[in-house]
């Protein structure tokens, strides 16, 4: 199995696993490869470090995988910081979120940022009414999560 570093025309980098370099080139030429981020089929191979496994030694992770994990961790931390800032600056209305969002939208209550709980169906209903909501798939009221 060969592991190649790939990049789409939008600059997204990812790995591909192939039987051989010929298999990779054939799939790329036939436009069977696509970017997992944007679905672009304009893919090029990037330089790859060889993978060498010596007996008795633990195989090191490829640099691109380590880089990806570090970037993912950084993005997750930044998203958590942003969620914390949103929660701290918003009025927590708890389970009354759908009703309060409607009251604000229809100018029956003062315009302000609110946070609370809503089911997926309630969130969809708000969006169907043209009310902008952002679902954060994390609990905001449990101690230690965002406060």
NORBEL-V958387 format. One record per pair of residues at least 4 apart in sequence whose ideal C-beta (glycine too) atoms are under 8 Angstrom apart, sorted by the first residue. I is the first residue (numbers start at 1). J is the second residue. If there is no record, write none. Layout:
<<I,J> <I,J>>
//
This chain:
<<1,17> <1,18> <1,19> <2,17> <2,18> <2,19> <2,20> <2,21> <2,23> <2,24> <3,15> <3,16> <3,17> <3,48> <3,51> <3,62> <4,15> <4,16> <4,17> <4,18> <4,21> <4,24> <4,45> <4,46> <4,48> <5,13> <5,14> <5,15> <5,45> <5,46> <5,47> <5,48> <5,62> <5,64> <6,13> <6,14> <6,15> <6,16> <6,33> <6,43> <6,44> <6,45> <6,46> <7,11> <7,12> <7,13> <7,14> <7,43> <7,44> <7,46> <8,12> <8,14> <8,34> <8,35> <8,37> <8,38> <8,40> <8,42> <8,43> <9,40> <9,42> <9,43> <10,35> <10,37> <10,38> <10,40> <12,35> <12,36> <12,37> <12,38> <12,40> <13,46> <13,64> <13,68> <14,35> <14,36> <14,37> <15,62> <15,64> <15,65> <16,24> <16,33> <18,23> <18,24> <18,27> <19,23> <20,24> <21,25> <22,26> <23,27> <24,28> <24,33> <24,45> <25,29> <26,30> <27,32> <27,33> <28,32> <28,33> <28,43> <28,44> <28,45> <31,41> <32,41> <33,41> <33,43> <34,39> <34,40> <34,41> <34,43> <35,39> <35,40> <35,41> <35,43> <48,62> <49,62> <49,63> <51,59> <51,62> <53,57> <53,59> <61,65> <61,66> <62,66> <63,67> <64,68> <65,69> <66,70> <67,71> <68,72> <69,73> <70,74> <71,75> <72,76> <73,77> <74,78> <75,79> <76,80> <77,81> <78,82> <79,83> <80,84> <80,146> <81,85> <82,86> <83,87> <83,136> <83,138> <83,140> <83,146> <84,88> <84,146> <84,147> <85,89> <86,90> <86,113> <86,115> <86,136> <87,92> <87,115> <87,140> <87,146> <87,147> <88,147> <89,113> <90,112> <90,113> <90,114> <90,115> <91,112> <91,113> <91,114> <91,115> <92,114> <92,115> <92,116> <92,140> <92,141> <93,97> <93,100> <93,114> <93,115> <93,116> <94,116> <94,117> <94,141> <95,116> <95,117> <96,100> <96,116> <97,101> <97,114> <97,115> <97,116> <97,117> <97,118> <97,122> <98,102> <98,118> <98,122> <98,125> <98,126> <99,103> <100,104> <100,109> <100,114> <100,116> <101,105> <101,114> <101,126> <101,131> <101,133> <102,106> <102,108> <102,126> <102,129> <102,131> <103,108> <103,109> <104,108> <104,109> <104,110> <104,111> <104,112> <104,114> <105,129> <105,130> <105,131> <107,111> <115,140> <117,141> <118,122> <118,123> <118,126> <118,133> <118,135> <119,123> <120,124> <120,135> <121,125> <122,126> <123,127> <123,133> <123,135> <124,128> <125,129> <126,131> <126,133> <127,131> <127,132> <127,133> <136,140> <138,145> <138,146> <139,145> <139,146> <140,145> <140,146> <141,145> <143,147>>
//
